[in-house]
Amino acid sequence: MISNVRKSPSVPDDTTMQDRVMRKVALRLIPFLALAYFLNYLDRTNIGFAKLTMSEDLGLTDTMYGLASGLFFIGYVFFEVPSNLALNRFGARRWIARIMVSWGLVAALMAFVPSATWLYIARIALGIAEAGFFPGVILYLTWWFPRAMRVRLTGIFMLALPISQALGAPLSGAIVQYADGFLGLAGWQVLFLVQGIPTVLLGIVAWFYLTDRPRQAQWLTTPEREWLDTTMTAEQAGTPEGHGSARQSLRDPKVWALGVIYFGLGYGLFALSFFLPTIVAGFAETFDTSFSVFETGLIVAVPFTAGAIAMFFWSRHSDRKNERVWHVFFPMLLAAVSIPVALYMHSPMAAMVVISITAIGIFAAFPVFWYLPSSFLTGAGAAAGIALVNTVGATAGLAAPYMTGWLLDLTGNSRAGLWVVGAVMLAAALVLLALKNQLRAAEYSRNQ
């Protein structure tokens, strides 16, 4: 009888195979991709520390700085979807390497911009060069990790985002302050140069290191490759019919709604990333304190460290509970209601505690959010849909820095800008609440 048949000890059961393969894949891919994402976000946002001395050299007002920060997203937005479709067609190895080398070169050459106009041009070029990296990696992870563990592993990969700020803020501050005059360059010029070159080098490594699909992974044994390829193929086949087409995906209202939600999440992130150094520097006037550029970097690192810890544990909690929507909604709500009151506190420490609570909400929501589009999209539809969500969300990168900088120039303080951040995030959280039943219906349909 079947019940009396014992498996050969030499044939591992599915659980043993899954644990072994997922451990190998995670150790191979996640650290490398996380390092690339670390450099990605560092190169994108180090302008926040460059501003502290660059503004005087180039004659930038806060509005001009906000525009320069946001112009990155002009090219980024227009090239996101084509870039992700190209990655799906040509393979992650070639395309991610191409993206990294090109954005690293532009990031390093920003050290030599002679005027505000050239800074604007360089930021647009940086966005074009970088377009497709983040949604490409999110798509790439759907080729390697089953849904049941994807949020947890995506969360580990995305730890690079807050860590890039937690480590990058004091590092950037130290370079701007202490490397001033090195090779005859200003500190902000050295910052762009030394943080752009490592990206180029890692991009070259990516060409040889990454593997496009499980069936090509020579670093897995033949049974491991076959198990993973079969598992991922079966999972992709279980996605509801019609969502594997790029055209269908781009027409799906749920995809656009997720883009609106991501816009709100990104608005909070970009406002913090680009203006937190300015907010901390503004403590001198608000609270009669004084910090050096390096000390400002250490203070800025605190909220991002708190966000990294929250991201790690909250993504694991989402996988353990197998719940996604509320794990995005509640952190977004926390961030929305906390950020506007930060600068009404009566001390720098109290203000940073509230800003840290905001960072916890923003970063906890990020990895869980990216489960949502992959729950009902696959193939070319996933490539287009994930890129579209990121594209709509990325427009926050233009809106948030410009609006925050304009309000800072208009009012003379950051309070009005932070109220706008809270309102935008609250509106996005309410859109998610309205979309909840549709997302759950799509999840239910997929599991049938």
C-alpha positions in Angstrom: 0.0 0.0 0.0 1.1 3.6 -0.6 1.2 4.4 3.1 3.8 1.7 3.6 6.2 3.0 1.0 9.2 4.8 2.4 11.2 7.4 0.6 14.8 6.6 -0.1 17.1 8.5 2.3 19.0 9.7 -0.8 15.9 11.6 -2.1 15.1 14.7 0.0 11.5 15.6 0.5 10.2 19.0 -0.8 10.7 20.8 2.5 14.4 19.8 2.7 14.9 20.6 -0.9 13.2 24.0 -0.6 15.2 25.0 2.5 18.5 24.0 0.8 17.8 25.7 -2.5 16.3 28.9 -1.0 19.3 29.2 1.3 21.7 28.9 -1.7 19.8 31.3 -3.9 19.3 33.8 -1.1 23.0 33.8 -0.2 24.0 34.1 -3.8 21.7 36.9 -4.9 20.4 38.9 -2.0 23.7 40.3 -0.6 24.9 41.3 -4.1 21.6 42.9 -5.1 21.4 44.7 -1.7 24.9 46.1 -2.2 23.8 47.4 -5.6 20.7 48.9 -4.2 22.8 50.5 -1.4 24.9 52.3 -4.0 21.8 53.0 -6.1 20.1 55.0 -3.3 23.3 56.6 -2.1 24.1 57.9 -5.6 20.5 59.2 -6.0 20.3 61.0 -2.6 23.8 62.1 -1.7 22.9 65.4 -3.3 21.2 66.1 0.1 24.6 66.4 1.8 26.3 68.0 -1.3 23.7 70.8 -1.0 25.1 71.9 2.4 28.1 73.4 0.6 27.3 73.0 -3.1 24.4 75.6 -2.9 26.8 78.4 -2.3 29.2 77.4 -5.0 26.5 77.0 -7.6 24.2 79.7 -6.4 21.3 77.4 -5.5 18.2 78.5 -3.6 16.1 75.8 -1.8 13.6 75.8 -4.6 16.4 75.4 -7.2 17.9 72.6 -5.1 14.5 70.9 -4.9 14.1 71.2 -8.6 17.6 69.7 -9.2 16.7 66.8 -6.8 13.4 66.1 -8.5 14.6 66.4 -12.2 16.2 63.0 -11.7 12.8 61.5 -12.0 12.0 63.1 -15.4 14.2 60.7 -17.3 13.5 58.0 -14.7 9.8 58.1 -15.3 9.8 58.0 -19.1 12.3 55.1 -19.3 11.0 52.8 -16.5 8.6 50.7 -18.5 10.8 50.3 -21.6 13.8 49.4 -19.4 11.9 46.7 -17.5 10.5 45.2 -20.8 14.1 45.2 -22.1 15.3 43.4 -18.9 12.5 40.8 -19.5 13.7 40.3 -23.1 17.5 40.5 -22.8 18.0 39.1 -19.3 18.7 40.6 -15.9 22.5 39.9 -16.1 23.1 42.1 -19.1 20.6 44.8 -18.4 21.3 45.3 -14.7 25.1 45.5 -15.5 24.3 48.1 -18.2 22.2 50.2 -15.9 24.8 50.2 -13.1 27.8 51.1 -15.3 25.9 54.0 -17.0 24.4 55.5 -13.8 27.8 55.1 -12.0 29.5 57.1 -14.7 26.9 59.9 -14.6 27.0 60.0 -10.8 30.8 60.4 -10.8 30.8 63.1 -13.5 28.3 65.2 -11.5 31.4 66.2 -9.5 32.3 68.5 -12.4 29.1 70.4 -13.0 30.0 74.2 -13.2 26.5 75.7 -12.8 22.9 75.1 -11.7 21.9 74.5 -15.4 24.5 71.7 -15.8 23.4 70.2 -12.4 19.8 70.0 -13.8 21.1 68.3 -17.0 23.2 65.8 -15.0 20.3 64.9 -12.7 18.1 64.2 -15.7 20.8 62.1 -17.3 21.2 60.2 -14.0 17.5 59.4 -14.0 17.7 58.1 -17.5 20.7 56.0 -16.8 19.2 54.5 -13.6 15.7 53.9 -15.0 14.6 50.3 -14.5 17.0 49.2 -11.8 14.7 48.9 -8.9 11.6 47.5 -10.7 14.0 45.3 -12.6 15.3 43.8 -9.4 11.8 43.3 -8.0 10.9 41.5 -11.2 14.1 39.5 -11.0 13.2 38.3 -7.5 9.9 37.0 -8.8 11.9 34.6 -11.1 13.8 33.1 -8.1 11.7 33.2 -5.0 8.2 31.6 -4.4 5.5 34.0 -3.1 5.4 32.4 0.3 8.8 33.7 1.2 9.1 36.7 -1.2 8.2 39.5 1.2 10.7 38.4 3.8 13.5 38.1 1.3 12.5 41.3 -0.5 12.6 43.0 2.9 16.2 41.8 3.4 17.1 43.1 0.0 15.4 46.5 0.6 17.2 46.9 3.9 19.8 48.5 1.7 17.6 51.5 1.3 17.5 52.7 5.0 21.0 51.3 5.6 22.3 53.4 2.6 21.0 56.5 4.6 22.0 55.2 8.0 25.6 54.6 6.9 25.7 56.9 4.0 24.6 60.0 5.9 27.6 60.2 8.3 29.9 59.0 5.5 28.6 61.7 3.1 28.9 64.3 5.9 32.4 63.2 6.6 33.5 63.4 3.0 31.9 66.9 2.5 33.6 68.2 5.6 36.9 66.5 5.7 37.7 65.9 2.0 37.3 69.5 1.1 40.3 70.5 -1.0 41.4 67.0 -1.9 42.9 67.1 -5.4 41.8 70.7 -5.5 38.1 69.7 -5.4 35.4 71.0 -3.1 34.0 68.4 -0.6 30.8 68.0 -2.5 32.7 67.2 -5.7 34.8 64.5 -3.9 31.5 63.1 -2.6 30.0 62.6 -6.1 33.3 61.2 -7.4 34.1 58.6 -4.7 30.5 57.4 -4.5 30.0 57.0 -8.2 33.1 55.0 -9.1 32.2 51.9 -7.0 28.9 51.6 -8.9 30.8 51.3 -12.2 33.0 48.6 -10.8 30.1 46.6 -9.3 28.2 46.9 -12.6 31.1 45.2 -14.4 31.0 42.4 -11.8 27.3 42.0 -12.3 27.8 41.0 -15.9 29.8 37.9 -14.8 28.1 37.2 -11.4 24.3 37.3 -12.0 22.3 34.4 -13.5 19.2 35.2 -15.5 16.9 32.2 -14.7 17.0 29.2 -12.3 17.5 26.7 -15.2 20.8 28.5 -16.0 22.2 28.4 -12.5 25.4 26.2 -12.7 26.0 27.0 -9.0 23.0 24.8 -8.2 23.1 21.0 -8.6 21.0 19.5 -11.4 18.2 18.3 -9.0 18.2 21.7 -7.3 17.9 23.5 -10.6 15.1 21.3 -11.8 13.2 21.7 -8.5 13.4 25.5 -8.5 12.6 25.8 -12.2 9.6 23.5 -11.9 8.4 25.3 -8.8 8.7 28.8 -10.3 7.1 27.7 -13.6 4.1 26.2 -11.8 3.7 29.3 -9.7 3.8 31.6 -12.7 1.2 29.4 -14.4 -1.1 29.8 -11.5 -1.5 33.6 -12.0 -4.9 34.5 -13.3 -5.2 34.5 -17.1 -4.8 37.8 -18.8 -2.3 39.3 -16.5 0.7 37.9 -18.3 0.3 40.5 -21.1 2.0 43.8 -21.0 -0.9 45.5 -22.7 -3.4 44.0 -20.2 -1.3 44.9 -17.3 -1.0 48.6 -18.4 -4.7 48.8 -18.7 -5.5 47.3 -15.3 -7.0 49.9 -12.9 -5.5 48.0 -10.0 -2.0 48.6 -11.4 -2.6 52.3 -11.6 -4.2 52.4 -8.2 -1.1 50.7 -6.8 1.0 53.4 -8.5 -1.0 56.1 -6.7 -0.4 54.3 -3.4 3.3 54.0 -4.1 3.3 57.7 -5.0 2.2 58.5 -1.4 4.8 56.1 0.1 7.5 57.6 -2.1 6.5 61.2 -1.3 7.3 60.6 2.3 10.5 58.8 1.5 11.9 61.4 -0.9 10.9 64.3 1.3 12.9 62.7 4.2 15.8 61.6 2.0 16.4 64.9 0.2 15.5 67.3 3.0 16.3 65.7 6.3 19.9 67.1 6.3 18.4 70.5 5.7 15.8 70.0 8.5 18.5 69.0 10.9 20.6 72.0 9.9 17.6 74.1 10.5 17.6 73.1 14.1 20.2 75.8 14.6 17.5 78.5 14.1 14.6 76.6 15.6 16.3 75.3 18.7 19.4 77.5 18.9 21.8 74.5 18.3 24.8 74.1 16.1 26.0 70.9 14.3 28.9 70.3 11.9 28.2 68.6 8.6 29.5 65.3 10.0 27.4 65.7 13.1 24.4 66.4 10.9 25.1 63.1 9.1 25.2 61.2 12.4 21.8 62.6 13.5 20.2 61.9 10.0 21.3 58.3 10.4 19.1 57.7 13.4 15.7 57.6 11.7 17.0 55.4 8.9 18.5 53.0 11.4 15.1 52.7 13.1 13.5 52.2 9.7 15.9 49.4 8.8 15.1 47.5 12.0 11.3 48.0 11.5 11.6 46.8 7.8 13.3 43.6 8.8 10.9 42.5 11.5 7.7 43.8 9.8 8.3 41.9 6.6 8.9 38.7 8.5 5.7 39.3 10.4 3.8 39.8 7.1 5.1 36.4 5.8 4.4 34.7 9.1 0.8 36.0 9.1 0.4 35.7 5.3 -1.3 39.1 5.3 -0.3 42.1 3.1 -2.8 44.9 2.9 -3.0 45.8 6.6 0.8 45.4 6.8 1.0 48.3 4.3 -1.9 50.4 5.5 -1.0 50.7 9.2 2.6 51.7 8.7 1.5 54.3 6.1 -1.1 55.6 8.5 1.6 55.8 11.3 3.9 57.8 9.1 1.1 60.1 7.8 -0.1 61.2 11.3 3.4 61.5 12.8 5.4 63.5 10.3 3.4 66.8 10.4 3.9 67.3 14.1 7.7 66.6 14.2 8.8 70.3 14.1 6.3 71.3 16.8 8.3 69.4 19.3 10.3 71.5 21.9 13.7 69.9 21.4 15.9 68.4 18.7 15.7 65.0 20.4 11.9 65.0 20.5 11.7 66.1 16.9 14.0 63.3 15.8 12.0 60.7 17.8 8.9 61.7 15.9 10.8 61.7 12.6 12.1 58.2 13.5 8.5 57.0 14.0 7.7 58.4 10.5 10.7 56.5 9.1 9.6 53.3 10.8 6.2 53.6 9.1 7.6 54.4 5.7 10.2 51.6 5.6 8.0 48.9 7.2 5.5 49.4 4.4 7.9 49.2 1.5 8.8 45.5 1.1 5.2 44.3 1.9 3.9 46.8 -0.7 5.9 45.2 -3.5 4.2 41.8 -2.9 0.9 43.3 -4.1 1.6 43.7 -7.9 3.4 40.4 -8.1 0.3 38.7 -6.6 -1.6 39.0 -9.8 0.9 39.8 -12.5 3.3 37.5 -14.4 5.6 37.4 -17.4 5.7 40.5 -19.6 2.7 41.7 -17.6 4.7 41.7 -14.5 7.6 43.5 -16.2 5.3 46.2 -17.5 3.0 46.4 -14.4 5.8 46.6 -11.8 7.6 49.2 -13.9 4.3 51.2 -14.2 3.7 51.1 -10.5 7.2 52.3 -9.9 6.9 55.0 -12.6 3.8 56.5 -11.1 5.3 56.3 -7.7 8.5 57.8 -8.9 6.8 61.0 -9.9 6.8 61.7 -6.2 10.5 62.1 -6.5 9.9 65.1 -8.6 7.0 66.5 -6.6 8.2 66.0 -3.1 11.6 67.7 -3.3 10.3 70.6 -5.4 7.2 71.2 -3.3 9.2 70.8 0.0 11.9 73.2 -1.2 9.3 75.7 -2.5 7.4 75.7 0.8 10.7 76.1 2.6 11.6 79.2 0.6 8.0 80.5 0.9 7.6 80.1 4.7 11.2 80.0 6.0 10.7 76.7 7.8 9.9 73.0 7.0 6.6 72.7 8.8 4.3 73.4 5.8 6.2 70.9 3.7 5.8 68.2 6.4 2.1 68.8 6.6 1.9 68.2 2.8 3.9 65.0 3.3 1.4 63.7 5.9 -1.6 64.6 3.8 -0.3 62.9 0.7 0.6 59.7 2.6 -2.9 59.7 4.3 -4.6 60.0 1.0 -2.5 57.1 -0.4 -3.4 54.9 2.6 -7.1 55.5 2.0 -6.7 54.5 -1.7 -5.2 51.2 -0.4 -8.1 50.7 1.9 -10.5 51.2 -1.0 -8.6 48.7 -3.1 -8.4 46.1 -0.4 -11.3 43.9 -1.6 -10.0 43.9 -5.2 -6.6 42.8 -4.2 -7.9 40.0 -2.0 -10.2 38.9 -4.9 -7.2 38.7 -7.2 -5.3 36.8 -4.5 -8.2 34.4 -4.1 -8.5 33.9 -7.9 -4.8 33.1 -8.1 -5.0 30.4 -5.5 -7.9 28.6 -7.1 
